[in-house]
Amino acid sequence: MGGVSSTKKKEDKSVKDFISWFEIPAVNFQQAVDFYNHIFKMEMDKNFEGNYAMAFFPVNKGIGGAIVAGPGSTPSDSGILIYLNAGKDLNQVLKRVEPAGGRIIMSKTLINKESGYFAIFIDSEGNKLALHSNS
């Protein structure tokens, strides 16, 4: 019989997180920056280099990311789904999505007691993203 071997390979414990960086594409760069600044109550640092613009999510440690505009940066509501950390209660961030120009497509939903909650929204540029919190 063919198939996948049932012998388990030793896991590589050297990789802590499988995501090391994320970029959220934008066409209207300032609108996207304003959207994320509003829903997370923060101020992103911006960098402009030639045809590209980036605004960085502020992080002290851990996984970082940016809003990016330029050639090849095309917003989409299909494809991969990024879960953004919404802190202690994702409702605090979720309630600011629509006033900032986004749209909620799945309200706060329990995954399970151990994993917490998630919600899905469309940002001001048309990207589909999710929020996650433990409560």
Order of alpha helices (4+ residues) and beta strands (2+ residues): beta-alpha-beta-beta-beta-beta-alpha-beta-beta-beta
